[in-house]
Amino acid sequence: MGQTNITSWGGFVFLGFSSFGELQLLLFAIFLSLYLITLASNVFIIVVIRLDSQLHTPMYLFLSYLSFSETCYTLGIIPRMLFGLALGDQAISYVGCAAQMFFSASWACTNCFLLAVMGFDRYVAICAPLHYASRMHPTFCAQLVGTSFLSGYFFGLGMTLVIFHLRFCSSHEIQHFFCDTPPVLSLACGDAGLSELGILILSLLVLLVSFSLITISYSYILAAVLKIPSAKGQKKAFSTCASHLTVVIVHYGCASFMYLRPKASYCLERDQLIAVTYTVVTPLLSPIVYSLRNRAVKAALKNAFQRLVGKGSEGDQ
């Protein structure tokens, strides 16, 4: 096949699930179910935090924004994936692919920064509890959230520009189910070494800087907790961080594996499995983990459910 600029053709074709054949409808049913649960869980978390005055604290404010960011991340990827699985239309325009990459990368980076902010919040709460209210005041919290969102958009735009200033030749077939940076970069003409280095640097800045901030926060938290004389007190302090740590481990584990390695090590089957976990499972993890492990959230969810049941019973009467 001759080398032709892909912009003259106008788009790409996803091949991520092409090998599954008739099983694509089964995948559609599975992913649709997971997506609806993810969407409902995150929206429910946001609504409950907004309605329950006892959850109007920085910790839960950040959790609500993380749920919002996770929801927006999935909106940029999963509906298009479900459309392709259901109707078999796996084509996407050049502009559509660039837009999908920008929004998915932006929200993914925002998630990283929000997790770092949540780690800092736990550091202040445990290491400086007497100064928590003065340090984590509403204006400062709003600035932290705003910075996370703006930084996410900045890095997402940078990654998209690094990829889409290239020429794409020979093949317009993306060996993936959405326009992620590694599979799209692999379609570039000629030597894309500088672009690959640019993506690696941007990924390192996002993942390592935010993860380093989390590591520093938890280093101070660990030192403070170990000074607590009673085992019960230590357990109580660690319990406030368990949910956040669980989400951090899964989130950064998948993201680091996907983006902090050279292009030559990409493997279609393995990478798709990691991408499905990162795209479909991880956004569902946050509301589940915080609902199961956090007493305040569990109590708020229980109260909200009881109010809904109570209103339903009154309506039947």
C-alpha positions as CSV (number, residue, x, y, z in Angstrom):
1,M,0.0,0.0,0.0
2,G,1.4,3.4,-1.0
3,Q,2.1,6.1,1.6
4,T,-0.8,8.5,1.6
5,N,-1.5,11.2,4.1
6,I,-4.4,10.0,6.2
7,T,-5.9,13.5,6.3
8,S,-6.8,13.1,2.6
9,W,-8.9,10.1,3.5
10,G,-10.4,11.9,6.5
11,G,-10.4,9.3,9.3
12,F,-9.5,6.1,11.0
13,V,-11.0,2.7,11.7
14,F,-11.0,0.9,15.1
15,L,-9.9,-2.7,15.1
16,G,-9.8,-3.2,18.8
17,F,-12.6,-5.8,19.0
18,S,-12.6,-7.0,15.4
19,S,-11.2,-10.4,16.4
20,F,-14.2,-11.2,18.6
21,G,-16.7,-11.6,15.7
22,E,-20.1,-12.6,16.9
23,L,-19.1,-12.1,20.6
24,Q,-19.2,-8.3,20.0
25,L,-22.9,-8.2,20.9
26,L,-22.0,-10.0,24.2
27,L,-19.2,-7.5,24.8
28,F,-21.8,-4.7,24.1
29,A,-24.1,-6.1,26.8
30,I,-21.3,-6.4,29.3
31,F,-19.8,-3.0,28.7
32,L,-23.2,-1.3,28.6
33,S,-24.1,-2.8,32.0
34,L,-20.8,-1.8,33.5
35,Y,-21.1,1.7,32.0
36,L,-24.6,2.3,33.3
37,I,-23.5,1.1,36.8
38,T,-20.4,3.4,36.6
39,L,-22.5,6.3,35.5
40,A,-25.2,5.8,38.1
41,S,-22.7,5.2,40.9
42,N,-20.7,8.3,40.2
43,V,-23.7,10.5,39.8
44,F,-25.2,9.1,43.0
45,I,-22.0,9.9,44.9
46,I,-22.1,13.5,43.6
47,V,-25.7,14.0,44.4
48,V,-25.4,12.5,47.9
49,I,-22.4,14.6,48.8
50,R,-24.2,17.7,47.6
51,L,-27.4,17.0,49.5
52,D,-25.9,15.7,52.8
53,S,-24.6,18.6,54.9
54,Q,-22.4,16.3,57.0
55,L,-20.3,15.6,53.8
56,H,-19.7,19.3,53.0
57,T,-16.0,18.9,53.9
58,P,-12.9,19.2,51.6
59,M,-12.4,15.4,51.5
60,Y,-15.8,14.8,50.1
61,L,-15.7,17.9,47.9
62,F,-12.7,16.4,46.2
63,L,-14.3,13.0,46.0
64,S,-17.3,14.6,44.2
65,Y,-15.1,16.3,41.7
66,L,-13.2,13.0,41.1
67,S,-16.5,11.3,40.4
68,F,-17.4,14.1,38.0
69,S,-14.0,13.8,36.3
70,E,-14.3,10.0,36.0
71,T,-17.8,10.4,34.5
72,C,-16.5,12.9,31.9
73,Y,-13.6,10.6,31.1
74,T,-15.9,7.7,30.3
75,L,-18.3,9.9,28.3
76,G,-15.5,10.6,25.9
77,I,-14.8,6.9,25.2
78,I,-17.4,4.3,26.2
79,P,-20.5,5.6,24.2
80,R,-18.5,5.6,21.0
81,M,-17.1,2.1,21.8
82,L,-20.7,0.8,22.5
83,F,-21.9,2.4,19.2
84,G,-19.2,0.5,17.3
85,L,-19.9,-2.8,19.0
86,A,-23.7,-2.5,18.5
87,L,-23.8,-1.3,14.9
88,G,-20.4,-2.4,13.6
89,D,-19.5,1.1,12.5
90,Q,-15.9,1.4,13.7
91,A,-15.0,4.5,11.6
92,I,-14.1,7.8,13.2
93,S,-13.2,11.1,11.5
94,Y,-9.8,12.7,11.8
95,V,-11.2,15.6,13.8
96,G,-13.3,13.2,15.9
97,C,-10.3,11.1,16.7
98,A,-8.3,14.3,17.8
99,A,-11.3,15.4,19.9
100,Q,-11.6,12.1,21.6
101,M,-7.9,12.0,22.4
102,F,-8.0,15.5,23.8
103,F,-10.9,14.9,26.0
104,S,-9.8,11.5,27.2
105,A,-6.3,12.6,27.9
106,S,-7.5,15.8,29.6
107,W,-9.8,14.0,32.0
108,A,-7.2,11.3,32.7
109,C,-4.6,13.9,33.6
110,T,-7.2,15.7,35.8
111,N,-7.9,12.5,37.7
112,C,-4.2,12.2,38.5
113,F,-4.0,15.8,39.8
114,L,-7.2,15.4,41.8
115,L,-5.8,12.2,43.5
116,A,-2.7,14.2,44.4
117,V,-5.0,16.9,45.9
118,M,-6.9,14.3,47.9
119,G,-3.6,12.9,49.2
120,F,-2.6,16.4,50.3
121,D,-6.0,16.8,52.1
122,R,-5.3,13.6,54.1
123,Y,-1.9,14.9,55.0
124,V,-3.3,18.1,56.4
125,A,-6.1,16.3,58.2
126,I,-3.7,13.8,59.9
127,C,-0.5,15.8,60.4
128,A,-2.0,19.2,61.2
129,P,-5.6,18.5,62.4
130,L,-5.7,21.7,64.5
131,H,-5.0,23.8,61.4
132,Y,-7.1,21.8,59.0
133,A,-10.1,24.2,58.9
134,S,-7.8,27.3,58.4
135,R,-5.6,25.7,55.7
136,M,-8.3,23.8,53.8
137,H,-10.7,26.7,53.5
138,P,-13.3,26.8,50.7
139,T,-11.3,29.3,48.6
140,F,-8.1,27.3,48.7
141,C,-10.0,24.1,47.9
142,A,-11.6,25.7,44.9
143,Q,-8.1,26.8,43.8
144,L,-6.8,23.3,44.1
145,V,-9.7,21.9,42.1
146,G,-9.4,24.6,39.4
147,T,-5.7,24.1,39.1
148,S,-6.3,20.3,38.6
149,F,-8.8,20.9,35.9
150,L,-6.7,23.5,34.0
151,S,-3.6,21.4,34.3
152,G,-5.5,18.4,32.9
153,Y,-6.7,20.4,29.9
154,F,-3.2,21.8,29.3
155,F,-1.5,18.4,29.3
156,G,-4.3,16.9,27.3
157,L,-4.0,19.6,24.6
158,G,-0.2,19.1,24.6
159,M,-0.4,15.4,24.0
160,T,-3.0,15.9,21.2
161,L,-0.9,18.5,19.4
162,V,2.2,16.3,19.7
163,I,0.3,13.4,18.0
164,F,-1.7,15.3,15.4
165,H,1.0,17.5,13.9
166,L,2.3,14.2,12.4
167,R,1.4,12.8,9.0
168,F,-0.3,9.4,9.0
169,C,0.4,7.0,6.2
170,S,-0.1,3.5,4.8
171,S,-2.8,2.4,7.3
172,H,-5.8,4.1,8.9
173,E,-6.5,1.1,11.1
174,I,-6.1,1.8,14.8
175,Q,-5.4,-1.4,16.8
176,H,-7.5,-0.2,19.7
177,F,-11.1,0.7,20.6
178,F,-10.5,4.4,21.0
179,C,-8.0,7.1,20.0
180,D,-5.4,6.6,22.6
181,T,-1.9,8.0,22.2
182,P,0.2,4.8,21.7
183,P,-1.9,3.1,19.0
184,V,-2.4,6.4,17.0
185,L,1.3,7.3,17.3
186,S,2.2,3.9,15.8
187,L,0.4,5.0,12.5
188,A,2.7,8.0,12.0
189,C,4.9,8.2,8.9
190,G,8.6,8.1,9.1
191,D,10.6,8.7,12.3
192,A,8.2,9.7,15.1
193,G,11.0,9.6,17.7
194,L,10.6,13.2,18.8
195,S,6.9,12.9,19.2
196,E,7.3,9.7,21.1
197,L,9.8,11.4,23.4
198,G,7.3,14.4,23.8
199,I,4.5,12.0,24.8
200,L,6.8,10.3,27.3
201,I,7.9,13.6,28.8
202,L,4.3,14.8,29.2
203,S,3.2,11.5,30.7
204,L,6.2,11.5,33.1
205,L,5.3,15.1,34.2
206,V,1.7,14.1,34.9
207,L,2.2,10.7,36.5
208,L,5.5,11.1,38.3
209,V,4.8,14.7,39.6
210,S,1.3,13.8,40.9
211,F,2.4,10.4,42.2
212,S,5.5,12.0,43.9
213,L,3.2,14.5,45.7
214,I,1.0,11.6,46.9
215,T,4.1,9.7,48.0
216,I,5.4,12.7,50.0
217,S,2.0,13.2,51.6
218,Y,1.8,9.6,52.7
219,S,5.4,9.6,53.9
220,Y,4.5,12.4,56.4
221,I,1.2,10.6,57.2
222,L,3.0,7.3,58.0
223,A,5.5,9.1,60.2
224,A,2.7,10.9,62.1
225,V,0.6,7.7,62.5
226,L,3.5,5.7,63.8
227,K,3.8,8.3,66.6
228,I,0.3,7.5,67.8
229,P,0.7,5.4,71.0
230,S,-2.4,3.2,70.6
231,A,-2.9,0.6,67.9
232,K,-6.6,1.6,67.8
233,G,-5.6,5.2,67.0
234,Q,-3.2,4.1,64.3
235,K,-5.9,1.9,62.7
236,K,-8.4,4.8,62.8
237,A,-5.9,7.1,61.1
238,F,-5.0,4.7,58.4
239,S,-8.7,3.8,57.8
240,T,-9.3,7.4,56.6
241,C,-6.6,6.8,53.8
242,A,-7.4,3.3,52.8
243,S,-10.0,4.2,50.2
244,H,-7.8,6.8,48.6
245,L,-4.8,4.5,48.5
246,T,-6.8,1.7,46.9
247,V,-7.9,4.0,44.1
248,V,-4.4,5.4,43.7
249,I,-2.7,2.0,43.3
250,V,-5.1,0.8,40.6
251,H,-5.2,4.1,38.8
252,Y,-1.4,4.7,38.7
253,G,-0.6,1.1,38.1
254,C,-2.7,1.0,34.9
255,A,-1.7,4.4,33.7
256,S,2.0,3.9,34.2
257,F,1.9,0.6,32.4
258,M,0.1,2.2,29.4
259,Y,2.1,5.4,29.0
260,L,5.5,5.1,30.6
261,R,7.2,2.6,28.2
262,P,8.6,2.7,24.7
263,K,6.5,2.2,21.6
264,A,8.3,-1.1,20.7
265,S,6.9,-2.8,23.8
266,Y,3.3,-2.3,22.9
267,C,1.2,-5.6,22.7
268,L,-2.3,-5.4,21.3
269,E,-4.0,-8.0,23.4
270,R,-2.3,-7.1,26.6
271,D,-2.7,-3.4,26.1
272,Q,-6.4,-3.7,25.3
273,L,-7.0,-5.6,28.6
274,I,-5.2,-2.9,30.6
275,A,-7.1,-0.2,28.7
276,V,-10.4,-1.8,29.4
277,T,-9.5,-2.0,33.0
278,Y,-8.4,1.7,33.0
279,T,-11.4,2.9,31.0
280,V,-14.3,0.8,32.3
281,V,-13.3,-0.7,35.6
282,T,-11.3,2.1,37.3
283,P,-14.1,4.7,37.0
284,L,-16.4,2.2,38.7
285,L,-13.8,1.6,41.5
286,S,-13.9,5.0,43.2
287,P,-17.6,5.0,44.1
288,I,-17.6,1.4,45.1
289,V,-14.4,1.6,47.3
290,Y,-15.6,4.8,49.0
291,S,-19.1,3.5,49.5
292,L,-17.9,0.2,51.1
293,R,-14.9,1.5,53.2
294,N,-16.1,5.0,54.3
295,R,-18.6,5.1,57.1
296,A,-19.8,8.6,56.5
297,V,-20.5,7.9,52.8
298,K,-22.2,4.6,53.7
299,A,-24.4,6.4,56.2
300,A,-25.2,9.2,53.7
301,L,-26.1,6.6,51.0
302,K,-28.3,4.7,53.5
303,N,-30.1,7.9,54.5
304,A,-30.6,8.9,50.9
305,F,-32.0,5.4,50.0
306,Q,-34.3,5.5,53.0
307,R,-35.6,8.9,51.9
308,L,-36.3,7.6,48.4
309,V,-38.1,4.6,49.8
310,G,-40.1,6.8,52.2
311,K,-41.2,9.1,49.4
312,G,-42.1,6.1,47.3
313,S,-44.3,4.7,50.1
314,E,-46.0,8.0,50.6
315,G,-46.8,8.2,46.9
316,D,-48.4,4.8,46.9
317,Q,-50.6,5.8,49.8
